[in-house]
Amino acid sequence: MDRRTTLIALLSATLFASLPAGAQTSTREFHADLSAQNQTRVTVSGATGSADLVLDLPTLTLSWDIRFTGLVSTPMAASLHGPAQPGANGLPFIDLAPNGIVSPLQGSAVVTEAEVQYLLAGWTYVNINTEHWPYGEVRGQLDVGPRN
């Protein structure tokens, strides 16, 4: 077993053991509703969207399905940011649209231990930047748990 595989196995076991009894599953789900009202700067847009993410604990693979509609202008970037509490800004750490920004955005990436902690603490958000709103037209803070 190489060093990275050992580290992933240990981290996964630690995360799994720290979950409350009955909640010990091999995945964790996250959801966010995307809107202009969630931006930290004033953004006037009727665009909306949703983000559903699943973290596979044994492999630390984060998968996403992000849907949006009504953007004011051409989308330029879609990314996962953190660490940042609601109302604060964080740095982008995952490009959610490496192959172009068309709804739905679907993909996956392996995350680091720190990024897992940001996700579990609720300190991450999805942001979609457009030509008109380069700092972000719609944003949604990820909640730990599936869509209600």
Secondary structure by P-SEA (a helix, b strand, c coil): ccaaaaaaaaaaaaaaaaccccccccbbbbbbbbccccccccccccccbbbbbbbbcccccccbbbbbccccccccbbbbbcccccccccccccccccccccccccbbbbbcaaaaaaaaacccbbbbbccccccccbbbbbcccccc
